[in-house]
Amino acid sequence: MRSLAEIYDVALVDLDGVIYVGTQSVDHAASALASARAAGMRLAFVTNNAARRPEAVAEQLTDLGVVASASEVVTSAQAAARLLAERLPAGARVLVVGGDGLVAALTELGLTPVGRAADDPAAVVSGFHPDVGWRLLAEGAYAVAAGLPWVASNVDPTIPMPQGNAPGNGALVEAIRLATGRRPVVAGKPEPPLHREAVRRTGAHNPLVIGDRLDTDIAGAARTGTDSLLVLTGVTNALDLITAGPESRPTYVARDLRALSASPEDLRVIPGESSRSGHTAMVEQDRLVIRQTSGQGATHQDEADDSVGLLRAICGAVWAAADQGRRVAGVESVVVDAGWPVPPSSSRTY
């Protein structure tokens, strides 16, 4: 049976949590992506981060052992610029509440970046940059309050940093929203424009979205009807995945990017299919029950650790029950018993 890398023509790969975490590369990421290329899969590195130019992103990836060119990097700044270029005349001025990534993206599409509301802009674009301060936010607020079109690269509330979560572009957008009462059009994940920009730039016919977040990567894939692979190397934990609604469920679940060399049937999660890796997950009288079976365990490297296969089985059982409107008890205790981390603040109804 053919592998994911042979079935899908382009992988739309998220960065943080998939290829690296902070400044550290994720185990097996570089070698797995190199193997996928060798199998014929093309790669696009798709990020909600609008702060940097594609050249800087490609340089970082290459330093981490993932050979990448600037043409393979697709950012939310580029998607935001595309939205504006489709609506504005060539050369139109755009007020930039952000940094170099947005300036480069606008210039690439023939628009003129400016820095003040007094520069007579035709629109406003905002994206995260660590140098955005009160004065620039105020300029953005003046222009947005005047009724100009407003596009935000993304509305991610936080950015992961070594010290913890820092305010992301969503926090900057909120400052302008509170000052003006208006909301922007959003270009980044999970909204479709960034996905469309990645497909446009790669010419993908059968892409696979790869990410570590349900609320951006996977939900974005679902909104565009694209298959997705969730890797468990980033922020999503087992409880998040098991209790995900239909709008944010991945097609495939894997430990890491080595899954690209596996067949789809090894990795697929389907509501109602709940036997994997020598275990069967069932919802009996609205309670999740796990039983060990005598079936053969999977042979793929990702399934050698039974916990990932068991996680797929649990998802299959719980998703099917949830889709039938049934409440499922005992999920959190099963997660704890399996040794998966549970957020301290977890209090959910299934």
Phi, psi and omega per residue, in radians:
M1 nan 2.459 -3.090
R2 -1.257 2.674 3.141
S3 -1.503 2.962 3.064
L4 -0.990 -0.712 -3.108
A5 -1.138 -0.396 3.122
E6 -1.607 -0.402 -3.080
I7 -1.517 -0.734 -3.088
Y8 -1.699 2.393 -3.052
D9 -1.425 -0.531 -3.122
V10 -2.395 2.330 3.001
A11 -1.684 2.168 3.067
L12 -1.687 1.644 -2.892
V13 -1.720 2.180 2.989
D14 -1.229 2.871 -3.048
L15 -1.822 -1.293 -3.045
D16 -1.183 2.176 -3.098
G17 1.654 -0.202 3.141
V18 -2.039 -0.874 3.128
I19 -1.783 -0.611 3.090
Y20 -2.525 2.785 2.993
V21 -2.229 1.956 -3.011
G22 1.165 -2.105 3.121
T23 -1.797 0.025 -3.066
Q24 -1.808 2.394 3.096
S25 -1.279 2.596 3.073
V26 -1.372 2.390 -3.141
D27 -0.941 2.365 3.040
H28 1.290 -0.090 -3.041
A29 -1.113 -0.868 -3.070
A30 -1.090 -0.820 -3.104
S31 -1.185 -0.633 -3.140
A32 -1.171 -0.702 3.124
L33 -1.216 -0.628 3.071
A34 -1.114 -0.707 3.101
S35 -1.141 -0.660 3.118
A36 -1.126 -0.726 3.075
R37 -1.047 -0.765 -3.117
A38 -1.094 -0.493 3.129
A39 -1.438 -0.051 3.087
G40 1.868 -0.040 3.138
M41 -1.406 2.332 3.010
R42 -1.583 2.716 -3.046
L43 -2.110 2.449 2.937
A44 -2.263 2.313 -3.106
F45 -1.753 1.896 -2.902
V46 -1.959 2.100 -3.036
T47 -2.325 2.502 3.023
N48 -1.323 -0.230 -3.106
N49 -1.253 2.106 -3.116
A50 -1.788 0.076 -2.985
A51 -1.315 -0.577 -2.971
R52 -1.970 2.684 3.016
R53 -1.232 2.678 3.093
P54 -0.971 -0.583 3.131
E55 -1.072 -0.687 -3.139
A56 -1.209 -0.678 3.103
V57 -1.128 -0.784 -3.139
A58 -1.084 -0.671 3.114
E59 -1.121 -0.722 3.111
Q60 -1.101 -0.780 -3.137
L61 -1.086 -0.763 -3.141
T62 -1.099 -0.685 3.087
D63 -1.079 -0.489 3.123
L64 -1.539 0.066 3.100
G65 1.667 0.023 3.101
V66 -1.773 1.782 -3.096
V67 -1.133 2.149 -3.078
A68 -2.557 2.556 3.038
S69 -1.917 2.780 -3.137
A70 -1.042 -0.549 -3.128
S71 -1.203 -0.276 3.124
E72 -1.608 -0.069 -3.117
V73 -1.701 2.248 3.114
V74 -2.186 2.140 -3.054
T75 -2.001 2.824 3.083
S76 -1.173 -0.400 3.045
A77 -1.112 -0.719 3.112
Q78 -1.151 -0.688 3.112
A79 -1.152 -0.693 3.111
A80 -1.136 -0.746 3.116
A81 -1.087 -0.660 3.125
R82 -1.097 -0.770 3.119
L83 -0.995 -0.719 -3.119
L84 -1.284 -0.704 -3.126
A85 -1.106 -0.510 3.108
E86 -1.304 -0.259 -3.052
R87 -1.994 -0.275 -3.043
L88 -2.028 2.712 3.067
P89 -1.246 2.734 3.122
A90 -0.987 2.403 3.118
G91 1.448 -0.036 -3.110
A92 -1.039 2.527 3.135
R93 -1.437 2.420 3.127
V94 -2.282 2.183 3.093
L95 -1.306 2.167 -3.071
V96 -1.784 1.984 2.986
V97 -1.774 1.395 -3.025
G98 3.054 -2.590 -3.036
G99 -2.356 -2.630 -2.960
D100 -1.076 -0.606 -3.129
G101 -1.071 -0.743 3.117
L102 -1.232 -0.692 3.118
V103 -1.033 -0.813 -3.127
A104 -1.127 -0.712 -3.103
A105 -1.162 -0.723 3.108
L106 -1.137 -0.783 -3.125
T107 -1.076 -0.689 3.136
E108 -1.008 -0.599 -3.081
L109 -1.741 0.249 3.001
G110 1.463 0.286 3.078
L111 -1.736 2.850 -3.044
T112 -1.976 1.937 3.126
P113 -1.279 2.415 3.038
V114 -2.337 2.929 -3.015
G115 -2.078 0.031 -3.101
R116 -2.404 2.608 3.061
A117 -1.133 -0.448 3.134
A118 -1.309 -0.135 3.136
D119 -1.429 0.180 3.093
D120 1.025 0.939 3.113
P121 -1.279 2.744 3.077
A122 -1.677 -0.214 -3.104
A123 -2.852 2.977 3.116
V124 -2.187 2.421 3.017
V125 -2.263 2.378 -3.123
S126 -2.249 2.449 3.123
G127 -2.734 2.727 -3.064
F128 -1.115 2.446 2.881
H129 -2.737 2.426 -3.063
P130 -1.123 -0.282 -3.131
D131 -1.606 0.003 3.098
V132 -1.195 2.143 -3.134
G133 -2.178 -2.973 -3.050
W134 -1.036 -0.770 -3.064
R135 -1.070 -0.748 -3.141
L136 -1.239 -0.664 3.052
L137 -1.064 -0.670 3.122
A138 -1.133 -0.731 3.096
E139 -1.043 -0.746 3.096
G140 -1.078 -0.719 -3.132
A141 -1.131 -0.705 3.127
Y142 -1.043 -0.784 -3.083
A143 -1.241 -0.706 3.127
V144 -1.151 -0.729 3.124
A145 -1.096 -0.450 3.119
A146 -1.354 -0.063 3.058
G147 1.708 0.156 -3.131
L148 -1.226 2.591 3.033
P149 -0.983 2.463 -3.062
W150 -2.303 2.139 3.086
V151 -2.080 2.310 3.056
A152 -1.889 2.414 3.134
S153 -1.086 -0.662 3.106
N154 -2.939 2.978 3.092
V155 -2.227 0.588 3.062
D156 -1.045 2.175 -3.057
P157 -1.232 -0.475 -3.071
T158 -2.357 2.816 2.996
I159 -2.169 2.179 3.135
P160 -1.224 2.274 3.095
M161 -2.221 2.803 3.136
P162 -0.941 -0.554 -3.117
Q163 -1.474 -0.184 -3.081
G164 2.421 -2.886 -3.137
N165 -1.447 2.255 3.087
A166 -1.897 2.782 3.125
P167 -1.025 2.322 3.118
G168 -1.762 -2.911 -3.092
N169 -1.134 -0.489 3.092
G170 -1.020 -0.619 3.108
A171 -1.197 -0.668 3.111
L172 -1.204 -0.720 3.080
V173 -1.050 -0.714 -3.115
E174 -1.100 -0.603 3.119
A175 -1.082 -0.767 3.121
I176 -1.217 -0.673 3.134
R177 -1.070 -0.776 -3.125
L178 -1.139 -0.563 -3.130
A179 -1.357 -0.399 -2.999
T180 -2.101 -0.354 -3.065
G181 1.352 0.161 -3.120
R182 -1.951 2.749 3.099
R183 -2.087 2.563 -3.115
P184 -1.518 2.858 2.824
V185 -1.345 2.350 -3.047
V186 -1.863 2.303 -3.099
A187 -1.653 -0.549 -2.982
G188 -1.464 3.054 3.121
K189 -1.021 2.449 0.162
P190 -1.573 0.125 3.131
E191 -1.232 2.668 -3.018
P192 -1.206 -0.427 -3.018
P193 -0.969 -0.706 -3.137
L194 -1.153 -0.688 3.078
H195 -1.072 -0.804 3.140
R196 -1.081 -0.682 3.120
E197 -1.129 -0.694 3.116
A198 -1.135 -0.727 3.111
V199 -1.157 -0.718 3.131
R200 -1.055 -0.806 -3.057
R201 -1.284 -0.466 -3.109
T202 -1.736 -0.297 -3.046
G203 1.181 0.486 -3.086
A204 -1.137 2.424 3.050
H205 -1.849 -0.538 -3.104
N206 -2.474 1.248 -3.055
P207 -1.375 2.780 3.026
L208 -2.164 2.103 3.085
V209 -1.447 2.295 3.136
I210 -2.160 2.215 -3.137
G211 -2.785 3.092 3.135
D212 -2.019 -0.041 -3.093
R213 -2.023 2.317 3.087
L214 -1.280 -0.661 -2.984
D215 -1.382 -0.301 3.119
T216 -2.035 -1.141 -3.056
D217 -1.088 -0.951 -3.013
I218 -1.318 -0.740 3.088
A219 -1.098 -0.644 3.102
G220 -1.121 -0.708 3.085
A221 -1.100 -0.753 -3.133
A222 -1.069 -0.663 -3.107
R223 -1.185 -0.413 3.139
T224 -1.842 0.126 3.111
G225 1.182 0.565 -3.087
T226 -1.893 2.427 3.067
D227 -1.114 2.634 -3.072
S228 -2.450 2.669 3.077
L229 -2.128 2.093 3.036
L230 -1.643 2.183 3.035
V231 -1.825 2.517 -3.018
L232 -1.665 0.722 -3.125
T233 -1.890 0.028 -3.080
G234 -2.172 -2.238 -2.931
V235 -1.539 -0.370 -3.061
T236 -1.332 2.241 3.088
N237 -1.834 3.028 -3.043
A238 -1.049 -0.726 -3.108
L239 -1.150 -0.702 3.059
D240 -0.972 -0.819 -3.057
L241 -1.178 -0.819 -3.090
I242 -1.073 -0.626 -3.062
T243 -1.701 0.219 -3.136
A244 -1.164 2.460 3.056
G245 -1.388 2.942 -3.105
P246 -0.978 -0.479 -3.082
E247 -1.323 -0.163 -3.104
S248 -2.409 0.562 3.105
R249 -1.690 2.282 3.123
P250 -1.345 2.758 3.029
T251 -1.255 -0.712 -3.077
Y252 -2.256 2.639 3.066
V253 -2.276 2.328 -3.120
A254 -2.578 2.805 3.112
R255 -1.185 -0.756 -3.092
D256 -2.756 -2.978 -3.017
L257 -1.243 -0.152 3.044
R258 -1.062 -0.300 3.110
A259 -1.046 -0.370 -3.134
L260 -1.079 -0.347 3.106
S261 -1.627 0.039 -3.123
A262 -1.689 2.853 3.084
S263 -1.425 2.693 -3.135
P264 -1.003 -0.643 -3.070
E265 -1.155 -0.438 3.081
D266 -1.189 -0.487 -2.888
L267 -2.019 -0.220 -3.017
R268 -1.243 2.521 3.012
V269 -2.054 2.121 -3.125
I270 -2.206 2.185 3.093
P271 -0.924 2.236 3.141
G272 1.733 -0.355 3.061
E273 -1.665 1.897 -2.900
S274 -2.301 0.418 3.058
S275 -2.045 2.024 -3.137
R276 -2.609 2.544 2.974
S277 0.917 0.725 3.081
G278 1.313 0.281 3.121
H279 -2.320 2.646 3.005
T280 -2.178 2.259 3.070
A281 -1.830 2.310 -3.124
M282 -2.405 2.620 3.011
V283 -1.843 1.903 -3.111
E284 -2.032 2.134 -3.088
Q285 0.886 0.778 3.084
D286 1.109 0.440 3.059
R287 -2.238 2.378 3.137
L288 -1.296 2.223 -3.133
V289 -2.230 2.353 3.114
I290 -1.963 2.275 3.074
R291 -2.205 2.487 3.062
Q292 -1.484 2.413 -3.139
T293 -1.995 3.031 -3.120
S294 -1.710 0.138 -3.091
G295 -1.178 2.875 3.116
Q296 -1.241 2.393 3.041
G297 -1.278 2.756 3.129
A298 -1.224 2.713 -3.078
T299 -1.746 -0.302 -3.095
H300 -1.136 2.604 -3.074
Q301 -0.995 -0.580 -3.127
D302 -1.246 -0.445 -3.114
E303 -1.603 -0.140 -3.133
A304 -1.020 -0.635 2.974
D305 -1.492 1.911 -3.017
D306 -1.030 -0.326 -3.020
S307 -1.111 -0.608 -3.130
V308 -1.244 -0.733 3.079
G309 -1.108 -0.700 3.089
L310 -1.098 -0.686 3.113
L311 -1.067 -0.721 3.102
R312 -1.098 -0.716 3.134
A313 -1.091 -0.762 3.136
I314 -1.103 -0.754 3.112
C315 -1.037 -0.767 3.134
G316 -1.014 -0.722 -3.123
A317 -1.271 -0.823 -3.058
V318 -1.234 -0.705 3.126
W319 -1.072 -0.726 3.139
A320 -1.122 -0.741 3.134
A321 -1.146 -0.751 -3.139
A322 -1.099 -0.661 3.139
D323 -1.186 -0.355 3.078
Q324 -1.590 0.050 3.129
G325 1.406 0.312 -3.119
R326 -1.621 2.432 3.032
R327 -1.459 2.367 -3.080
V328 -2.032 2.083 3.105
A329 -1.709 2.783 3.040
G330 1.518 0.050 -3.103
V331 -1.146 -0.835 -3.076
E332 -1.105 -0.676 3.134
S333 -1.159 -0.630 3.083
V334 -1.138 -0.711 3.123
V335 -1.077 -0.776 3.131
V336 -1.131 -0.781 -3.136
D337 -1.075 -0.557 -3.140
A338 -1.370 -0.152 3.103
G339 1.539 0.214 3.090
W340 -1.496 2.542 -3.138
P341 -1.217 2.528 3.071
V342 -2.145 2.247 3.130
P343 -1.001 2.396 -3.134
P344 -0.995 -0.529 -3.069
S345 -1.552 0.149 -3.036
S346 -1.153 2.184 2.994
S347 -2.670 1.688 -2.960
R348 -2.215 2.674 2.988
T349 -1.899 2.263 -3.061
Y350 -1.868 nan nan
